[in-house]
Structure formats: structure tokens, C-alpha cells
Amino acid sequence: MILTVGGLSTTITSIARSQPSLGRLVVLLVAVLLASSSSSSSTATANAWPINTDQEHEALLLGGNKKIVFLAGPHNSAYYSVYKFVSKWSKAKEEGHVRTYALTNWRWGGNDIHKLITEPEEENEEIWEKLQSRFDEPDINGVIVGSAFFDQIGPSAKHDALSAMKKIIEKLGVSKEDVLVIEHYRTPRFDQFVSMWKHADGEYEESTYEDWLCDTHNKPDEQTKRLDMLGARTNPLGASLAYLNEGWEVKLLETTGMDSSDINIVQVVVTQILQGRTVNGLIASHEYVKNHDNEGERDFVEFNDTDIALAEELFRYRDCAYQPKLMPFTTEKTLDVLYNHSLFSTCDGSKTELYQRLMEHPQIMYSALLRQLKCPNHDVDFAGHTTIAQALGYEKMSEAEKKEAVQTTIQVSNKSTSSGSTSGAAGASKPPSATLILMQMVTAALFGYQVFKINLARPLRKPEPPASRRPSAEIEFEYEDPQLQEDYDVEGSEMVKLTASTGKGN
């Protein structure tokens, strides 16, 4: 339920007629909200990062203070496609070499930024020196800092990305108004999780989906990794909320929307967001960017279409928990969803409690996906584990079962930092503004009222099976350019870390 101004007015009027006391309370909250936000709305709009859709433009200097742009992944969402291009071409212009003109007003922060997240106890002096020296170059917009490990935010994240990001901002002396986070929202949602299996290496390089998931039940270390995937890596909205609560701007790019518009993610990031040199709507002198299939060589045979639809719905449910939390930021223009195709399109006010449980407890998602497989070739004790039908509300659960559901799987140990272990993946070190709190109160009140009405009027129902579909091939971007990897040292770079756990580059 996305509230427009007209929809909000109609809903308030309806409440006021049926329940005068509640209506007066809501009207009062809205009045205070509008009064407190009117003075700041113009500032928020003015600070919004511009999107440039012009078909022809030079690489632009944005003016004002120097900026930091975080390429924040997450894993298995075409992050490496963007990383590979931007890390190569964010550099000074070389006369006579037109390919260097694309992002000449930006500098790449370095290929080892991930170590600030995965090895925070190290001094990492060389990384800091390189980052600072590139930021200090004259006549540039600022630096681009990239790592798929910036997705390490949430209740089961193995690392603390938010602390690393805040440290980078503090070291470079950048204000929060000059920070932008670019994040990908891969759809269909279940495909991202399947991609992690298809690109698993090491012990699970040749595994089936059943082996990859069911085998973890009795292996605490592997189970911790799967919970990290569910609670952090496949949870871009939780990370977005954490970034926004810090006062940073977020551009969220939905992959299906870009596919429908026949534009790839590298072109969007470089030409529209980073304002790189553009000719005929494409990156100047880099027209060779194209899509290619990067599907893991494993057959997904465990699920039929109905199973896939239920798994997809599980991830969508968790996403819906963030709708009332994120909508105020879209009003403030600090969250911008580009090429939105399906974000929050299936959210239902009657299922708020189900959404919230999945957001707060990734182990419920783990249990539901595990029981969905039935694990016929593994010795798995399913006692106390939530079924996917229970997680989605198609089967009732007693209060005792609900309590047991969050205690049956191995819990991730508490980390010393707050952001990696904060419930719901908010991960913020400071509370949101009074304006946001008021907006969330109004949204929650209206949301709760609609839940009450819908619960009385509509029985639970199961979804219709979708048209025949299997998780799609993972789309990556290749470059028909023999110079792309020239003088590019991947050894010791982020890609070593990316392939060390679950993803081969994407």
C-alpha cells in the first residue's frame, strides 16, 4: 500500500466518519507532520542527486563539495558488472585516448576497499593513503568506493559494513549530504538466492540445490553463511534503510525494470547517475557494453512452478516489511527507485505481522526454505521448523510454535558493533529525524487500521501458480574490449574475496 496525498486524504476522511476520535488523532498527527516538514522539504528536494537522461552530454562536473559514491552491491546482483567498468575507467583523461573521457571527473577509491569491512582490525594504511590521495586530486567530483561487502548489514551479517562506510566518510571529511549509495534490487527476488548456490565454490562447487541448503543443517559454520545470505546479502532494502537513517542518499536500481526498458545497469550507473560522457544514450567510446548469460552450470530440478512461486513470495514478504519504513524517504527525495517494476507491488496490509517476523528473524526464512525441500537425501530434524506455508500465513501457527520458530536454528553470535546485529537490518547508530518518526507514525496508524478491516473481510488464500518459469539466467555484462583488463591487477583485489565464499563475481 503506497499512500499518495489523495489516497491519504480519502483514508483520513473515511476514518473520521466511522471513528471520530481516531480521525481527530490522525488529523492532528498529519498537521504536526506537515508543519515540521514544510521547511525541510525544499532542502531535501534541492539536495537530491540529479539523474541525467539526456542522450548527449559530456562528463559533467557536479559542482559544490566533493562527494563519495558507494557502489554497494549486493552480492549476486550484477554488482561485478558495474565494479569492473567503473574501477577501470574512473581516472584522469588521457589526451588521444577517448575511452578515458567517460568518467574523467571521478576517481576510483581502490580495489581493496573490502578489507576495511572484512579486516577492520588491520591498519590498512596503504588503502587509506590511496583513497585519500585520489580524493585530494583537484577539479573532480569525488571518489567512487565499491564493494559487494557493503551489503553486510543486518541481523545475521558476518561483518559490519556500516562502520567501515562511516569511517571512510569521516576520514575524507565529507558531509552526509554529499554521500550517495548505489544499490541493486535484483528481481525476481528468489533468483538472487538461487544464484548464490549456482556460483558456490569449494565444497559445494558441484552440489545440487538440496545439498547446498540441506547439508548446512548440521554444520554451524555453513548455516551461519546461509543466514548471512538471507539476512544481509539478499536483503538490499534492509541495507537501504540503514544508509538512509545515516542521512545518505540512495539510488535503488531494479534489474527487471532495466531489462524491460532494454538498458543495462552499467549504462544507467555511468551515464545517468555518475553523469559520464554520453553519446546516443550510451557511454561514449564504450558502446561494446552488452548483456550475456552468466548462468551457473547446474540444473535446478528440485522445484516445480508452484514451489518457485512460494519461494519468491517468501522474499517478497520480507521486502514488504520495509514499505512503511522506506516510504517517508521517497517523500523526502533521499530514496530514489530507478526503473521500478515490482517493488512493493504485492504488499498486503493484512499481512504486516508476517512481514515483520521475516524481517526480524532470517532463521524463519531459512527454516521455510529448508522444509520446502524436504531434504530426502539428508538427515534433517524438522521439529520446530516453520513450514513455508506457515511463514506465508497459509497455515496457522500457535503462539508456542511462533516462539519455537525463532529458537530452533543456530543463532549468530553477537558482534561488538551495533550495525551488523541490529534487528531488522536498520543498523543505524542514531535515531531518525522527528519528521521521519511522525511520518512513520501516521503511516503505521493508517496501515494498522487497514489491517483491521481487511482481516475481518477477507479469508486467507493461496496464490495461483505462475506461468511456467524457472529462475532466470544470471545476467552479467561482458566487454568486447581487449584492453579492458590491460594493466589491471585483480590479484589481491575484491574478486578474490568474492569468489572465496559464495559468488564468482556476481
C-alpha positions in Angstrom: 0.0 0.0 0.0 1.8 3.1 -1.2 0.0 6.2 0.1 -0.5 9.2 -2.2 -1.6 12.6 -1.0 -5.1 12.0 -2.4 -5.2 8.4 -1.0 -4.2 9.7 2.4 -6.9 12.4 2.4 -9.6 9.9 1.4 -8.5 7.4 4.1 -8.4 10.1 6.8 -11.9 11.2 5.8 -13.2 7.6 5.9 -11.7 7.1 9.4 -13.0 10.4 10.7 -16.6 9.5 9.6 -16.6 6.0 11.1 -14.4 6.7 14.2 -14.4 10.4 15.1 -11.9 10.1 17.9 -9.4 8.2 15.9 -9.9 10.5 13.0 -9.1 13.6 15.1 -5.9 11.9 16.3 -4.7 11.1 12.7 -5.6 14.6 11.5 -3.6 16.1 14.4 -0.6 13.9 13.6 -0.7 14.9 9.9 -0.9 18.6 10.8 2.1 18.4 13.0 3.9 16.4 10.3 3.2 18.9 7.6 4.3 21.8 9.8 7.6 20.2 10.8 8.4 19.0 7.3 7.4 22.0 5.2 10.6 23.9 6.0 12.8 21.0 5.2 11.1 19.6 2.1 12.6 22.2 -0.2 16.0 21.5 1.1 15.6 17.7 0.7 14.5 18.2 -2.9 17.3 20.6 -3.6 19.9 18.1 -2.3 18.5 15.2 -4.3 21.1 13.7 -6.6 20.3 14.6 -10.2 19.5 11.9 -12.8 20.6 12.8 -16.3 18.7 11.1 -19.1 20.0 13.3 -21.9 21.1 11.3 -24.9 24.1 13.5 -25.4 26.3 15.1 -22.8 29.9 15.5 -21.8 31.3 14.1 -18.5 29.9 16.6 -16.0 31.4 18.4 -13.1 28.6 18.5 -10.5 29.9 21.5 -8.5 29.8 22.1 -4.8 31.6 19.9 -2.3 33.5 16.8 -3.2 31.4 13.6 -3.0 31.6 10.0 -2.1 29.7 7.4 -4.2 29.4 3.9 -2.7 28.8 1.0 -5.1 27.1 -1.2 -2.5 26.2 -4.4 -4.4 24.7 -6.5 -3.0 26.3 -9.9 -4.0 24.8 -11.7 -7.0 23.0 -8.7 -8.4 25.2 -7.6 -11.3 27.5 -5.7 -8.9 30.6 -7.0 -10.6 29.5 -5.7 -13.9 29.5 -2.2 -12.6 32.6 -2.7 -10.5 34.5 -4.0 -13.5 33.8 -1.0 -15.6 33.9 1.8 -13.1 37.1 0.7 -11.5 38.8 0.6 -14.9 37.7 4.0 -16.3 37.3 6.3 -13.3 40.5 8.1 -13.9 42.1 11.2 -15.4 41.6 12.0 -19.1 44.5 10.9 -21.3 44.7 13.0 -24.5 44.2 10.9 -27.6 42.6 8.1 -25.6 38.9 8.8 -25.9 37.9 5.9 -23.7 39.3 7.7 -20.7 36.8 10.5 -21.2 33.8 8.6 -19.9 34.4 9.1 -16.1 37.2 11.6 -16.1 35.6 13.6 -13.3 35.7 10.7 -10.9 38.4 8.7 -9.2 38.2 5.0 -8.2 39.0 4.5 -4.5 40.9 1.3 -4.9 40.3 -2.4 -5.3 41.0 -3.5 -1.7 38.2 -1.5 0.0 36.6 -4.7 1.1 39.4 -5.2 3.6 38.1 -2.2 5.6 35.0 -4.4 6.1 36.4 -7.9 6.4 39.6 -7.0 8.2 38.7 -4.0 10.4 41.3 -4.8 13.0 44.1 -4.2 10.5 45.5 -0.7 10.0 45.2 -0.9 6.2 47.5 2.1 5.8 48.0 1.6 2.0 44.3 1.5 1.4 43.7 4.7 3.3 46.6 6.5 1.7 45.5 5.6 -1.8 41.9 6.6 -1.1 42.9 10.0 0.4 45.3 10.8 -2.4 42.7 10.2 -5.1 40.1 12.2 -3.2 42.5 15.1 -2.9 43.0 15.4 -6.7 41.8 18.8 -8.0 38.9 19.5 -10.2 37.0 16.3 -9.7 33.5 15.3 -8.4 35.0 13.0 -5.8 35.7 9.3 -5.3 33.8 6.1 -6.1 34.2 3.4 -3.5 32.9 -0.1 -4.3 32.5 -3.4 -2.6 29.8 -6.0 -2.6 30.5 -6.4 1.1 28.8 -3.1 1.7 25.7 -5.5 1.9 27.0 -6.7 5.3 24.2 -5.0 7.3 21.5 -6.9 9.1 20.6 -9.3 11.9 22.8 -12.1 10.6 25.6 -10.3 8.7 29.0 -11.7 9.3 30.7 -8.3 9.1 29.9 -4.7 9.9 29.8 -2.7 6.6 28.1 0.4 8.1 31.0 1.1 10.5 33.5 0.9 7.6 31.4 3.3 5.5 31.1 5.8 8.3 34.9 5.6 8.8 35.5 6.4 5.2 33.2 9.4 5.3 34.8 10.7 8.5 38.4 10.2 7.2 37.7 12.1 4.0 35.8 14.8 5.8 32.6 14.6 3.7 29.2 15.7 4.9 26.3 13.3 4.9 24.6 15.5 2.2 27.4 14.6 -0.2 27.2 10.9 0.1 25.4 8.7 -2.4 24.8 4.9 -2.2 24.0 3.0 -5.4 22.3 -0.3 -4.7 20.8 -3.0 -6.9 17.4 -4.7 -6.4 17.5 -8.0 -8.3 14.2 -9.4 -9.4 12.7 -12.0 -9.4 13.8 -12.0 -5.7 14.3 -15.7 -5.3 16.7 -15.7 -8.3 19.4 -13.9 -6.3 19.4 -16.7 -3.6 19.5 -19.4 -6.3 22.4 -17.6 -8.0 24.4 -17.9 -4.8 24.0 -21.7 -5.0 24.8 -21.8 -8.7 28.0 -19.9 -8.1 29.1 -21.6 -4.9 32.6 -23.0 -4.9 34.8 -25.1 -2.7 32.9 -27.9 -1.0 29.6 -27.0 -2.8 31.0 -26.3 -6.3 29.3 -29.3 -7.8 26.4 -29.6 -5.4 22.7 -29.7 -6.0 20.5 -27.1 -4.5 19.3 -29.6 -2.0 22.8 -30.5 -0.9 23.8 -26.8 -0.7 21.0 -26.0 1.6 20.1 -29.2 3.5 23.7 -30.1 4.2 24.1 -27.0 6.3 21.6 -28.0 8.9 24.2 -29.9 11.0 27.1 -27.6 10.1 27.1 -24.4 12.2 29.7 -22.6 10.1 27.8 -23.3 6.8 24.5 -22.5 8.4 25.9 -19.1 9.5 26.8 -18.4 5.9 23.3 -19.2 4.7 21.8 -16.9 7.4 24.2 -14.2 6.2 22.9 -14.7 2.7 19.3 -14.5 3.8 19.6 -11.7 6.4 22.1 -9.5 4.6 23.2 -10.4 1.1 19.6 -10.8 -0.3 18.3 -8.0 1.8 19.0 -4.8 -0.1 16.1 -3.0 1.5 17.4 -3.5 5.0 20.7 -2.1 3.9 18.9 0.8 2.2 17.1 1.7 5.4 20.4 1.7 7.3 22.0 4.0 4.7 19.0 6.4 4.8 19.0 6.5 8.6 22.5 7.9 8.4 21.3 10.8 6.2 22.8 9.5 3.0 21.0 9.4 -0.4 20.2 6.1 -2.0 19.6 5.2 -5.7 18.0 1.7 -5.9 18.0 0.1 -9.3 15.6 -2.7 -10.1 17.0 -5.2 -12.6 13.7 -6.3 -14.2 12.7 -2.7 -14.8 16.0 -2.1 -16.7 15.5 -5.3 -18.7 12.0 -4.1 -19.7 13.5 -0.7 -20.8 16.2 -2.5 -22.7 19.0 -0.8 -20.9 21.8 -2.4 -18.9 22.9 -1.5 -15.4 26.3 -0.2 -16.4 24.8 2.3 -18.8 22.4 3.5 -16.1 25.1 4.0 -13.5 27.6 5.6 -15.7 25.5 7.9 -17.9 22.5 8.7 -15.7 23.8 8.7 -12.1 27.6 9.4 -12.4 26.9 11.8 -15.4 29.6 10.2 -17.5 30.2 11.2 -21.1 27.3 10.0 -23.2 26.6 9.7 -27.0 23.3 8.4 -28.4 22.3 7.4 -24.9 25.3 5.2 -24.4 28.7 5.5 -22.7 30.9 7.4 -25.2 33.5 5.2 -26.8 32.2 2.2 -24.8 29.4 1.1 -27.0 30.6 -2.5 -26.7 28.9 -3.0 -23.3 26.4 -5.8 -23.8 24.4 -8.4 -21.9 25.4 -12.0 -21.8 24.2 -15.0 -19.9 26.2 -16.0 -16.9 24.1 -18.9 -15.6 25.8 -21.4 -13.4 26.1 -24.8 -15.0 23.7 -26.6 -12.6 20.2 -27.7 -13.2 17.5 -26.5 -10.8 15.3 -29.6 -10.6 14.1 -29.6 -7.0 11.1 -27.2 -7.5 8.1 -27.0 -9.8 6.4 -23.7 -10.7 4.3 -23.6 -7.6 7.3 -24.2 -5.3 9.2 -21.4 -7.1 6.2 -19.0 -6.6 6.1 -19.7 -2.9 9.8 -19.2 -2.5 9.6 -15.9 -4.4 6.7 -14.8 -2.2 8.8 -15.5 0.9 11.4 -13.0 -0.2 8.7 -10.5 -1.3 7.1 -10.8 2.2 10.3 -9.8 3.9 10.7 -6.9 1.5 7.2 -5.7 2.3 8.1 -5.2 5.9 10.2 -2.2 4.8 7.5 -0.4 2.9 6.2 1.8 5.8 9.8 2.4 6.9 11.1 3.5 3.4 8.2 5.5 2.1 8.9 8.6 4.1 12.4 8.7 2.5 10.9 8.7 -1.0 8.8 11.7 0.0 12.0 13.4 1.2 13.6 12.5 -2.1 16.5 10.8 -0.4 15.4 7.4 -1.7 15.0 7.1 -5.5 13.9 3.8 -7.0 15.0 3.8 -10.6 13.3 1.6 -13.2 10.8 0.4 -10.6 8.9 -2.6 -11.9 7.6 -4.5 -8.9 8.9 -3.0 -5.6 6.1 -3.4 -3.0 3.6 -4.3 -5.8 2.4 -7.4 -3.8 2.3 -5.9 -0.3 -0.9 -6.5 1.6 -1.9 -4.6 4.8 -3.4 -7.8 6.3 0.0 -9.5 6.5 2.0 -6.9 8.4 2.8 -9.3 11.3 4.0 -12.0 8.8 6.2 -9.5 7.1 7.7 -8.2 10.3 8.6 -11.7 11.6 10.5 -12.5 8.4 12.4 -9.2 8.6 13.4 -9.7 12.2 14.2 -13.4 12.0 16.0 -14.6 8.9 16.2 -18.1 10.6 12.4 -18.4 9.8 13.2 -17.9 6.1 16.0 -20.5 6.4 13.6 -23.0 8.1 10.9 -22.4 5.5 13.2 -22.9 2.5 14.7 -26.0 4.2 11.4 -27.6 4.9 10.2 -26.8 1.4 13.0 -29.0 0.1 12.0 -31.9 2.5 15.7 -32.9 2.3 15.1 -36.6 1.3 18.8 -37.3 1.0 19.9 -35.7 4.3 19.3 -36.5 7.9 17.4 -33.3 9.0 15.3 -33.0 12.1 12.5 -30.6 11.1 11.0 -30.5 14.6 10.1 -26.9 15.4 11.0 -25.6 12.0 8.5 -23.3 10.3 6.9 -24.5 7.0 6.8 -22.2 4.1 3.0 -22.2 4.3 3.2 -21.1 7.9 5.7 -18.4 7.1 3.4 -17.1 4.4 0.3 -17.3 6.6 -1.5 -20.1 4.7 -1.3 -22.4 7.7 -2.0 -21.1 11.2 0.6 -21.2 14.0 0.1 -21.3 17.7 1.9 -18.8 19.9 4.1 -21.6 21.2 5.0 -22.5 17.6 5.9 -18.9 16.8 8.2 -18.7 19.8 9.8 -22.0 19.0 10.3 -20.9 15.3 12.9 -18.3 16.3 14.8 -20.6 18.6 15.2 -23.8 16.6 18.1 -22.8 14.4 21.6 -21.9 15.4 21.8 -18.2 16.4 24.6 -16.0 15.1 26.9 -14.8 17.8 26.5 -11.1 18.8 29.1 -8.8 17.3 30.7 -6.0 19.2 29.4 -3.4 16.8 25.7 -2.4 16.6 25.1 -2.2 12.9 25.8 -5.8 12.0 23.4 -7.2 14.6 20.6 -4.7 14.7 17.2 -6.4 14.4 15.5 -5.7 11.1 18.7 -4.6 9.3 18.3 -1.0 10.2 21.8 -0.9 11.5 21.8 2.8 12.2 23.8 4.3 15.1 21.4 7.3 15.5 17.6 7.7 15.5 15.8 9.0 12.5 14.6 12.6 12.5 11.5 13.8 14.2 9.9 14.3 10.8 10.5 10.7 9.8 9.2 9.5 13.1 6.0 11.4 12.6 5.6 10.2 9.0 6.1 6.6 10.2 3.6 7.1 13.0 0.9 8.3 10.5 1.7 5.5 8.0 1.6 2.9 10.8 -1.7 4.2 12.1 -3.3 4.1 8.7 -1.6 0.7 7.9 -3.0 -0.8 11.2 -6.5 0.4 10.5 -6.5 -1.1 7.1 -5.1 -4.4 8.5 -8.0 -4.5 11.0 -10.6 -4.0 8.2 -9.0 -6.5 5.8 -8.6 -9.2 8.4 -12.3 -9.1 9.1 -13.4 -9.1 5.5 -11.1 -11.4 3.7 -10.1 -15.1 4.3 -6.6 -16.4 3.7 -5.9 -17.6 0.2 -3.2 -19.4 -1.6 -1.5 -17.8 -4.7 -2.3 -19.0 -8.2 0.6 -20.9 -9.8 2.5 -18.6 -12.1 3.1 -19.1 -15.8 5.8 -21.7 -16.4 9.1 -20.2 -15.2 12.4 -21.2 -13.8 14.9 -19.0 -12.1 16.3 -16.9 -14.9 19.8 -16.9 -16.1 22.0 -14.6 -14.2 22.6 -11.6 -16.4 26.1 -10.3 -16.4 27.8 -7.8 -18.7 30.8 -8.5 -20.8 33.0 -6.1 -22.7 34.3 -6.9 -26.1 37.4 -4.9 -25.4 40.9 -6.5 -25.3 42.2 -3.5 -23.4 39.8 -3.8 -20.5 42.0 -6.0 -18.3 45.2 -4.4 -19.5 47.3 -3.3 -16.5 44.5 -4.4 -14.3 45.7 -6.4 -11.3 42.9 -8.5 -9.9 45.3 -10.4 -7.7 44.5 -9.5 -4.1 41.6 -7.4 -5.2 37.9 -7.7 -4.3 37.4 -10.6 -6.7 39.5 -12.9 -4.5 37.1 -12.2 -1.7 34.0 -12.5 -3.8 34.9 -16.0 -5.0 36.2 -17.1 -1.6 32.7 -17.6 -0.2 29.7 -17.9 -2.5 29.8 -15.8 -5.5 32.0 -15.9 -8.6 32.0 -12.3 -9.3 28.2 -11.7 -9.1 
